[in-house]
Amino acid sequence: MTAFLLDHVNKVFGGRRREVNALSDLSLTVAQNQRWGIVGESGSGKTTLLKILAGLMPPTSGRVQFLDRDLDLNNRATMASLRSSVQMIFQDPRSSLNPRMKISDIISEPLRSPLLKGRTDVPTDMRARVDEVLSEVGLPLDSADRYPHEFSGGQRQRIALARALAPRPKILLADEPVSALDVSVRAQVLNLLNTLVDSFELTLIMVTHDLGVVRHTCDYVGVLHQGVLVESGPVSSVMNDPRQGYTRELLNAVPRLDS
């Protein structure tokens, strides 16, 4: 089964006077249990791609499938399946967690979606599920009764991971998941993400500008440049022997220590 299939996808913003092609004729197949990193500079179309995969916006043209079904944003059954199967981790946990909600309510929020009512594949004992995912992300159970401001940035991103895991998804989408964190805790969060993806046999699609994050976490990489997927393949092949000049520019821009 294919996690996502994009077939000649285009996304155009604006009107007749000024159109912006955020994505141009993009085709990509992500198999289940693969880990993909989508890289590119600011404005390359990475976040637009992620929003389309998350069902937050439709493509202008082209076809998108998830788990071998067409992604139709107007079909309630399709969207219910998407909301339980696909979860998203955002860039800044400070802004993605509601400061007025207790952690237990934040984590259980995806389980309360009206779209998921009556689905047998979604946990129904919310507090038990909250405790379960808190343990899975390495946080004490008493975290459930606290508020986001009581936690560090790394801990807040663990809470965001717990929220994403709550409905037992098959696919995780991650938008620059460690770029807002201190360097000292980035590796901890990435190692946790690796462990969770392995443990629950998840598919991961991460957008980032940090090629080091892709090396650490992903098996495959796609390079976006001005909305065009200019190169894709196994991380080792693309990074060790890039075919495109733009990919080489990205690699050359990565800071490195010379002996």
C-alpha positions as CSV (number, residue, x, y, z in Angstrom):
1,M,0.0,0.0,0.0
2,T,1.2,3.5,-0.9
3,A,1.2,6.1,1.9
4,F,1.0,9.0,-0.5
5,L,1.0,9.4,-4.3
6,L,1.2,12.8,-6.0
7,D,0.6,12.8,-9.8
8,H,1.4,16.0,-11.7
9,V,0.3,18.2,-8.8
10,N,0.2,21.9,-9.3
11,K,-0.6,24.7,-6.8
12,V,-1.2,28.2,-8.0
13,F,-1.8,31.2,-5.7
14,G,-3.1,34.6,-6.8
15,G,-5.3,35.8,-9.7
16,R,-4.9,36.7,-13.3
17,R,-2.7,39.7,-12.8
18,R,-0.1,37.9,-10.7
19,E,0.0,34.2,-10.3
20,V,2.6,32.3,-8.2
21,N,3.3,28.7,-9.0
22,A,4.0,27.3,-5.5
23,L,4.2,23.7,-6.9
24,S,4.7,22.8,-10.5
25,D,4.0,19.4,-12.0
26,L,5.1,17.5,-8.9
27,S,5.0,13.7,-8.9
28,L,6.1,11.7,-6.0
29,T,5.4,8.3,-4.5
30,V,5.9,7.6,-0.8
31,A,5.6,4.0,0.2
32,Q,4.4,3.0,3.7
33,N,7.1,3.0,6.4
34,Q,9.5,5.1,4.4
35,R,11.0,8.3,5.9
36,W,11.2,11.2,3.5
37,G,12.8,14.6,3.9
38,I,11.7,17.4,1.6
39,V,14.4,20.1,1.5
40,G,14.7,23.5,-0.1
41,E,15.2,27.1,0.6
42,S,12.4,29.4,1.9
43,G,9.7,29.8,-0.7
44,S,10.5,26.5,-2.5
45,G,7.1,25.1,-1.8
46,K,7.8,22.8,1.1
47,T,5.1,24.0,3.4
48,T,2.5,24.1,0.6
49,L,3.3,20.5,-0.2
50,L,2.8,19.5,3.4
51,K,-0.5,21.4,3.7
52,I,-1.8,19.6,0.6
53,L,-0.8,16.2,2.1
54,A,-2.5,17.2,5.4
55,G,-5.7,18.0,3.6
56,L,-5.5,21.7,4.6
57,M,-5.7,22.9,1.0
58,P,-6.5,21.3,-2.3
59,P,-4.1,21.3,-5.3
60,T,-5.0,23.5,-8.2
61,S,-4.6,20.5,-10.5
62,G,-3.3,16.9,-10.4
63,R,-4.1,13.9,-8.3
64,V,-3.3,13.2,-4.6
65,Q,-3.9,9.7,-3.0
66,F,-3.2,8.6,0.5
67,L,-3.3,4.9,1.5
68,D,-4.5,4.1,-2.0
69,R,-7.6,6.4,-2.0
70,D,-8.1,9.7,-3.7
71,L,-7.8,12.7,-1.3
72,D,-11.2,14.4,-1.7
73,L,-11.5,17.3,0.8
74,N,-15.3,17.3,0.2
75,N,-15.8,13.6,1.1
76,R,-16.6,13.2,4.8
77,A,-15.5,9.5,4.9
78,T,-12.2,10.3,3.2
79,M,-11.5,13.2,5.6
80,A,-12.4,11.0,8.6
81,S,-9.8,8.5,7.4
82,L,-7.3,11.2,6.8
83,R,-7.7,12.7,10.2
84,S,-7.1,9.4,12.0
85,S,-4.4,8.2,9.7
86,V,-2.3,11.3,9.2
87,Q,-1.1,13.6,11.9
88,M,1.1,16.7,11.8
89,I,3.9,18.1,14.0
90,F,4.4,21.8,13.7
91,Q,7.5,23.9,13.8
92,D,7.1,25.9,17.0
93,P,5.5,24.0,20.0
94,R,5.1,27.3,21.8
95,S,2.6,28.5,19.3
96,S,1.1,25.1,18.3
97,L,0.0,24.3,21.9
98,N,-3.0,26.2,23.3
99,P,-1.7,27.9,26.5
100,R,-5.1,27.8,28.1
101,M,-5.6,24.0,27.8
102,K,-4.2,21.4,30.1
103,I,-1.8,18.9,28.5
104,S,-4.4,16.1,28.8
105,D,-6.9,18.1,26.8
106,I,-4.3,19.1,24.2
107,I,-3.2,15.4,23.6
108,S,-6.8,14.1,23.5
109,E,-8.0,16.9,21.2
110,P,-7.5,14.8,18.0
111,L,-9.6,12.1,19.5
112,R,-12.6,14.4,19.9
113,S,-12.9,15.4,16.3
114,P,-16.5,15.0,15.1
115,L,-15.1,13.3,12.0
116,L,-13.9,10.4,14.1
117,K,-17.1,9.7,15.9
118,G,-18.0,6.0,15.8
119,R,-14.7,4.9,14.3
120,T,-13.5,1.6,15.9
121,D,-9.9,2.2,15.1
122,V,-9.6,5.3,17.3
123,P,-9.0,5.0,21.1
124,T,-12.1,5.9,23.1
125,D,-10.7,5.9,26.7
126,M,-9.1,9.3,26.4
127,R,-7.3,9.6,29.8
128,A,-5.8,6.1,29.4
129,R,-4.6,7.0,25.9
130,V,-3.1,10.3,27.3
131,D,-1.2,8.4,29.9
132,E,0.0,5.9,27.3
133,V,1.4,8.4,24.9
134,L,3.0,10.5,27.7
135,S,5.0,7.4,28.6
136,E,5.9,6.8,25.0
137,V,7.4,10.3,24.6
138,G,9.2,10.1,27.9
139,L,7.2,12.5,30.1
140,P,5.8,11.8,33.6
141,L,2.1,11.1,33.9
142,D,1.5,14.1,36.1
143,S,2.3,16.2,33.0
144,A,-1.3,15.7,32.0
145,D,-2.7,18.1,34.6
146,R,-0.2,20.9,33.8
147,Y,-0.1,23.7,31.2
148,P,2.3,24.3,28.2
149,H,4.2,27.2,29.9
150,E,5.4,24.9,32.6
151,F,7.6,22.9,30.1
152,S,10.8,23.6,28.2
153,G,10.8,23.8,24.4
154,G,12.0,20.2,24.1
155,Q,9.3,19.0,26.4
156,R,6.7,20.9,24.5
157,Q,7.7,19.3,21.3
158,R,7.4,15.9,23.1
159,I,3.9,16.9,24.0
160,A,3.2,17.8,20.3
161,L,4.5,14.3,19.4
162,A,2.2,12.8,22.0
163,R,-0.8,14.7,20.5
164,A,0.1,13.4,17.0
165,L,0.4,9.8,18.2
166,A,-2.9,9.9,20.2
167,P,-5.2,8.6,17.4
168,R,-2.7,5.9,16.4
169,P,-1.9,7.4,12.9
170,K,-0.1,5.6,10.1
171,I,1.6,8.7,8.7
172,L,3.4,11.6,10.5
173,L,3.9,14.9,8.7
174,A,6.5,17.2,10.3
175,D,7.1,20.9,9.5
176,E,10.6,21.8,10.6
177,P,10.1,20.0,13.9
178,V,13.3,20.9,15.6
179,S,14.2,24.3,14.1
180,A,12.7,26.2,17.0
181,L,14.6,24.2,19.6
182,D,17.9,24.8,21.3
183,V,20.8,23.0,19.6
184,S,21.3,21.0,22.8
185,V,17.9,19.3,22.6
186,R,17.5,18.9,18.9
187,A,19.3,15.5,18.8
188,Q,17.2,14.3,21.7
189,V,13.9,15.1,19.9
190,L,15.2,13.6,16.6
191,N,16.3,10.4,18.4
192,L,12.9,10.2,20.0
193,L,11.2,10.7,16.7
194,N,13.3,8.0,15.1
195,T,12.4,5.6,17.9
196,L,8.7,6.3,17.7
197,V,8.6,5.9,13.9
198,D,10.4,2.6,14.2
199,S,8.3,1.3,17.1
200,F,5.0,2.1,15.5
201,E,6.0,1.4,11.9
202,L,5.0,4.9,10.8
203,T,5.6,6.7,7.5
204,L,7.4,10.0,8.0
205,I,7.4,13.0,5.7
206,M,9.4,15.9,7.0
207,V,10.0,19.3,5.4
208,T,13.1,21.1,6.5
209,H,15.9,23.4,5.3
210,D,18.4,21.5,7.5
211,L,20.2,18.7,5.5
212,G,21.8,17.5,8.8
213,V,18.3,16.7,10.1
214,V,17.5,14.8,6.9
215,R,20.7,12.7,7.2
216,H,19.9,11.9,10.9
217,T,16.2,10.9,10.4
218,C,15.3,10.1,6.8
219,D,16.0,7.4,4.2
220,Y,14.8,9.3,1.2
221,V,15.1,13.0,0.2
222,G,13.3,15.2,-2.3
223,V,14.8,18.6,-3.3
224,L,12.4,21.4,-4.1
225,H,13.4,24.5,-6.0
226,Q,10.8,27.2,-6.9
227,G,8.0,24.6,-6.7
228,V,9.8,22.0,-8.8
229,L,11.0,18.7,-7.5
230,V,14.5,18.8,-9.1
231,E,15.9,15.6,-7.5
232,S,14.8,12.7,-5.3
233,G,16.1,9.4,-4.1
234,P,17.9,7.6,-1.3
235,V,19.6,10.1,1.1
236,S,23.0,8.5,0.6
237,S,22.8,8.8,-3.2
238,V,21.4,12.3,-3.4
239,M,23.8,13.7,-0.8
240,N,26.9,11.9,-1.8
241,D,26.5,12.2,-5.6
242,P,23.9,15.0,-6.4
243,R,22.9,15.2,-10.0
244,Q,21.6,18.8,-9.9
245,G,23.5,22.0,-9.4
246,Y,20.9,23.3,-7.0
247,T,21.3,20.3,-4.8
248,R,25.1,20.8,-4.8
249,E,24.5,24.5,-3.8
250,L,22.4,23.3,-0.8
251,L,25.1,20.8,0.3
252,N,27.9,23.4,-0.1
253,A,26.0,25.8,2.1
254,V,26.0,23.3,5.0
255,P,28.5,24.4,7.7
256,R,31.3,21.8,8.2
257,L,34.4,21.5,10.3
258,D,37.6,21.0,8.3
259,S,40.3,18.9,9.9
